[in-house]
């Protein structure tokens, strides 16, 4: 029986990380941040518990990365949906509705996320957060920004303020009031984006609980890794890579840069 190739093990580890992100979003949505442990997340993901600490320094970093992934993919889905448009005002309306819609439909998750941002470490610099920033920056540019270094942070802060106002316990501001304020600021028509009384695109609404489309946990088509039991001298793909023998760590993976993830 031939050992798995480095590329197959790399793909299995990538999918393990995706499952951890998805499990974190699901559990914090169901139980809240404090009631969710790293062990719970690993168990839901079906991953070795040591793998969690290999990819993420702690629970807060994991949860922030997971929510930023959800935000990034939700925003991307809204911007790319049919009918596709290059119109900057329509794209801005879609972006506002996408982010505010998450706060409205996943209040517990977004409340925990926003509370985490107020901790000393603030934003976690991870690939998911950087992709979200790139999409918002592009949205500001297409809307006609002449000074992205000013307008992108302002857009981000306006959206964060609206989310805080929506998830504030006991005294949230009405969704329609906040939407009207942002639409007026960016000179948008109420009918653009997804108005509150309109059916969600694709028939998805606040009852949509399937998050799998946002997390790449399935193998690429036609690329099913073997399910054979590994040799005694071959670590399982879910075994924390730090426990592998010296020289057996896949290219591009190191403890200082766990997934080639950048900053």
N, C-alpha and C positions, 0 to 999 in steps of 0.2 A: 504494500500500500504506500503510495507516494505521499510525502508530507504536503500540506497546503503551500501554495506559492505565497510570496510576500504580498503580491497584489490582492490575492483572495483574502488574506488575513487583514489587510488594510481596509478592504471593502466591508468586511464583517465588523471591524472596529468603528468604521464611520457610521454604519447603521446602528451600532450600539449607542453611540453618542446621540444620534437622532432619537432613538427610543427614550433616552434619558430626558431629553428636552421635552418630548411630548408628554411623558409621564409627569414631569414637574408641573406643566401647565394644567393637566387634568386634576392632579391631586390638590394643588393650591386652590383651584377653582372649587373643588368639592369640600375641602376641609379648612382652608385658610393656611397662611404661612406657618404660624407657630405650631399647628397640629400636624404638619407634614415633616417627616424626617427624611434624611438622606437614605436611610435603610428602606423606608416606604417607597421612595422614588426608584431605587434600584430594583426592589421586588416587583413593582408595577412594570418596569421596563424589561424585566427578565434578564438583568445584567449582573455580573459579579459586582459586589459592593465596592471592592477596591478600585474598580474602573471609574467610579464617580469621582473620587479624590484625584485620580490621575488627570482627568479632563478639566475638573473644576476645583478651585481652591477651597470652596465651601458652598453651603446651601444658598446663600444670598447671590453669589456669582452665578450659580446654576439657574436659579429662578429668574434672575434678570436676563440672562442669555435666552432662556426659554420664552419669556414674554416678549423680548425684543424680536425673536424669530416670529412669533405670532403676529406682532405688529407689522413687521416687515413684509411678511407674506400676505397678510390681509390688505395692506396698502398696495402691494404689487398686483394682487388680484383685482382690486378696484380700478387701478389705473389701466390695466391691460384688458379688461373685459370688453365684450362686444356691446354696442358698436365701438370699436377702437377710435380714439380721437387724439389729435395733436393739439387741440385747442387748449390753451393755457388756463382759461377760466374754468372750463369744464373739468380739467384735471385737478385744479385746486379744489373745486367743489367735491370731487370724488375723494380726495385726500382727507378733507375735513370730515366728511361723512364716515369714512372708513375708521379713522382714529376715534371719533366720538362714538361711533357705533359699537366699538369694542368696550368702551366705558359703560355704555347703556346696557349692552347684552351680557357682559362678563364683569359685572360690578365688583364682585369679591376679588377676583384675580387682579383687576386693575387697581383696586384700592390697596391691595398688598404690594403691588409693584410700585405705586407712587410713594407709599410709605417707605419702601426700601431705598428709593432715590434720595431721601432726606438723611440717610445714615452717612457716616463720615466718609465712606468710600465713594459715595455718589454714583455716577455712571460707571458701569463696568465696560472697559474697552474690550470688546469682543467682536468677532466677525458679524454677528447678528446685529449689534448696535450700529456698526459701521455701514452695513447695507441699508438699514433704516434711514440713517443720516443721508446717505447718497440719494435715496429716493426723494426725501423731503427737499433736499437741496436742488435736485433736478426739477421738482414741482415748482419751487420758487423761481427758478430760472425761466421755465416755460411760461410762467405767469407774467413775465416781463421785468423781473428784477434787474436793476442796473448796478446793484451793490450786494452781491450774494453774501459777503462777509457780515453784512448788517441784516439783510432780509431773511436769510435762513435761520439764524438764531432767534429772530423775532417770531417767525412762523412756528418754530419749535416751542418757544415759550408760550405763545398764544394757545397752541394745542394742549400743552401741559396744563395751563391754567384752566382750560375748558374741562379737561379730564378730572382735575382735582375738584372742580365745582360739581361735576356730575356724581362723583363717588363719595363725596363728603357725607358721612353718616348723619341721618336725621334731618339735615337741612340742605339737600342738594338743590341746585338751580334747575329749572325745567330745561329739558333737552332743546325744545323749540326756541326758547329765549337765547340760549347760548349759540345755537346755530344761526339765528338771525343776526346776532352781534358779529360773529365771524364772517358771515356772508356779506354783511354791510361793509366791514373793514376791507375785504378783498374785492368789493364791487361785483358780487356774484348775484345771479338771479335765483330766487327761491326754488324754481323748478329744476335747476341744475343739480347734478349729483344724484342723490337718492333722497328725495323729500320724505319726511317722517311718515306721511300717509301713503307712500308708494310701496308697491310690493318689492321685496328685496330681489336683486338680480339673480337669476338662476333658481328662483323659488326658495332661496335660503333666507331664513329669518332668525329671530332670537331663540328658536327652538333647535337650531342647527348645532348639534353637539359633536359631530364628527370632525375632529381636527387632523385626521391622518393626512389630508392633502397638503398640509403645511409642513410635514415632517417626512423626509425621504427615508422611510424605514424599509421599503421594499427593494429587492435587488433589481438592477437594470434588466430590461427585457432580454431574455435569452442568455442571461448571465447568472445562473443559479449556482452558488458555491456548493461544493460537495458537503454532504451531511455525515460523512464517515467519522467515526470516533478517532480522535488524534492518536498518534503513537505515544508511547509512554514518555519519549523525549521531546514531544512536540506540544507546547502549551496550547490550551484551548484559546480560541480567538477572543473570548471574553475575559481571559485572564489579564489582570493589569499588566501592561507592557513592562512596567518597572520590575516585575518579577521574572522576566525572561532572562535566560543566560546572556552574558556579555556578548555583544556582536550580533544578537538575534533581534534587535529592535529594527523595525522597518525603516527604510529611508524616509527622511522628512519628519520623523517623530522623535522628539527628545523631551526630557522632563522640563527643560526651560521653554520649549515651544511645542506643546502637546499635539497640536493638529495642524501645524503650519498656519496658525490662526492669526498671525500678525500681532498687533499691539494688544 
